[in-house]
């Protein structure tokens, strides 16, 4: 019996109400049935969980409880929420390990809520998801209509790939701020996986507000760094670099890397959360630009979520296939798919680097 036939038998059994009823009477199947039922319930209730999290963020519960547990009445009064409604929210947040009810009835931070404090990257992402949820109000229409105008595509206007429409500061400010809020977390993962000890000059293509370049500059003081991004984004980056006091070490150029000539003579080029935003034609254009900017045997660094990330590939695939579709372009790629793309662009000697949290980002290094 082939694998497809085995899958068919499995699915026929799981789809049979009679089999499910019988299985619930057998101890080993009872355990499996309970797990499957819980998994299905998590899928059905996932949106509610996300809204409990959003309510906690908007009511600043993690910040309010960061100094210690408090009673329900004081939390409710400070957040301007009726006490009984607040109690229901706190109980829901407790069930999700965001908050935790103490033996005396007060509430403090749970293990997940504690991780939300002093974590602007995650807080910004939670708030940002309201835009994605709005696009998913009618998911069937979103999947059926590739030309649908979405809130996500308006936030990320470069995803349209329309060179006839120059982007101004107002067009790029929101998504640039969102990227900057999460880049520090990603930069730490990348810089723990990759050394720039033997590099002299780094070009960061699509570097946004400069968060990654600034972290690189702080960790590797000998490195000269150039950020290349759209002119409107470059204006924002220059201010961030100046605020960090690194204007003498980080140059910012306003350029469309998919169309314009980039500066050259670099021994390292980075694409941090760039390729997965784009379909293959645009991704190949960006890789061609990166290759031109590199010296012979120069090194290309690609950092982004990968669909086969160890222990996290399923989460990444489920999330980013929908997120990027709503945005208007791109998809998460497995390592073999990324390797094929890099090979087409003339890169070889690929090496996949281990990151401590693959869910946040994967890292691949290739040579020109």
Secondary structure, 3 states (H helix, E strand, C coil): CCHHHHHHHHHHHHCCHHHHHHHCCCHHHHHHHHHHHHHHHHHHHHHHHHHHHHHHHHCCHHHHCCCCCECHHHHHHHHCCCHHHHHHHHHHHHHCCCEEECCCCCEEECHHHHHHCCCHHHHHHHHHHHHHHHHHHHHHHHHHCCCCCCHHHHHCHHHHCCCCCCCCHHHHHHHHHHHHHHHHHHHHHHHHHCCCCCCCEEEEECCCCCHHHHHHHHHCCCCEEEEEECHHHHHHHHHHHHHCCCCCCEEEEECCCCCCCCCCCEEEEEEECCHHHCCHHHHHHHHHHHHHHEEEEEEEEEEECECCCCCCHHHHHHHHHHHHHHHCCCCCECHHHHHHHHHHCCCEEEEEECCCCCCCCEEEEEEC
